[in-house]
Amino acid sequence: MTQNSNLRSDLLPSTISGFLAAHIALDANTASTFFAENAVAVDQGQTFRGRNAIHDLFRDAGTEFTYTTEQIGAARIDDEHWVVTLRLEGNFPGGVAELDYRFSLRKNVIGELVIANHES
């Protein structure tokens, strides 16, 4: 059950807010440091295992496009599970995308991240 939705970004755990800041700045080196060594990331159905593979994902993702990113929602599911919704607008096919970033935390790192289309 969602305990708090539409959280401000400053109320997110520092691990998530730090990752998002680095990710939005296209800083894959910093973004990947927020993941456990054996973390898993799933982006649009493709699975990446381990910090190195996740680094490569964020290094290469969307580099062929120009876009802006805005956080439009956030929810705390429980102490270890959070969902942040980002809206991307740019020159990629469709021009607009709303994506849910579903985080599973392990202590102070991201153990799993699932990125999928936002369900309206």
N, C-alpha and C positions, 0 to 999 in steps of 0.2 A: 504494500500500500504506500502511495506517495504521501510523505509527511509534510512536505513543503514544496510548492511549485512556484515557478517564476522568481527564483532566487536571484538577487543581484550577484554579479560576478565576484564581488568582494566577500561574499559569504560562502563561496565554494572552498573546499579544502585547498591548501596551498599547492599541493601536488597537481591538482586539476587546473587551477588558475595559472600556475607556472607553465604547465604543458601548453595550455591554450595560448598564452602570450607568445611562447616560442613558435608554436605551430602557425599562428596567424602571421607572425613575422617571417615565416618561411625559414626558420633556423632549426634545421633537422638535427644538428649536433646537440643543441640544448634540449630540444623536444624529446629526443630519445633517452636522455638521462633520467627522465621521470618514470621510466619503465623498469620493472624487474628484469633481471638478466634472462629469465626464461618466460617472459611475458608473451602474450598472444594478442595480435591485432587482426581484426577482420574488417576489411574495407570493401563495401559493395559486394560481399560474398567471397572475396579472395582472402585467404588466411596467410598471415605472416607470423613466424615463430622465432622468438629470440630478439634481443635488443638490436643486434646488427641488422637483421631483416627489417625490423620496424624502422630503424634509422633510414635504410634505403627507401622504404615506402614513403616516408615524409620528405626525403630529399628529392624524390622524383615526382611526387603527386602534384598534378596540376601545373607543372612548370611550363607547359605549352600554352597556357592561358593567362590572361590578366583578369583579376577579379577582386572584389572587396568582400570582407567577411564581417558579419555582425552577429553577436549573440542575441537571440530573440527569446530564449527560454532556458530555464534550468530547474531541475527537481531533485530533491534528496529522496531516494527510495528507502535507504537505511544507512547506517554508519559506513558501509562499504560499497554501496551502489548509488550512482548518481547519473543523471541524464542531462546533457547540455545540448540545446538545439542551436545550430548556426545557420544563418542565411547567407548564401554566396550569390553574388551578382557579377556577371562578367561576360566575356566573349566565348564561352564554352557552349556546346550545343544546348539549347533550351534557355540559356541566359540567366536563369534563376534556379537555385536548388536550396532546399531546406533539409539539413542533415541532422540526425540525432547521433550524438557521441555518447555511447553507453559505457560508463566506466565501472570497473570492479577494482577496488583498491585492496592492497595487501600491505598493512602497516602504512608506511610512508611512500609507497610506490604504486604504479599502475600495474596490476596483474593481467588485466584484460581490457581491451577497448574494442567495441563493435561500433562501426560507423555505417549507418543505413539511412535510407530516405525517411524523412519525418512522416509519420502517419497523421494525417489531418483529423 
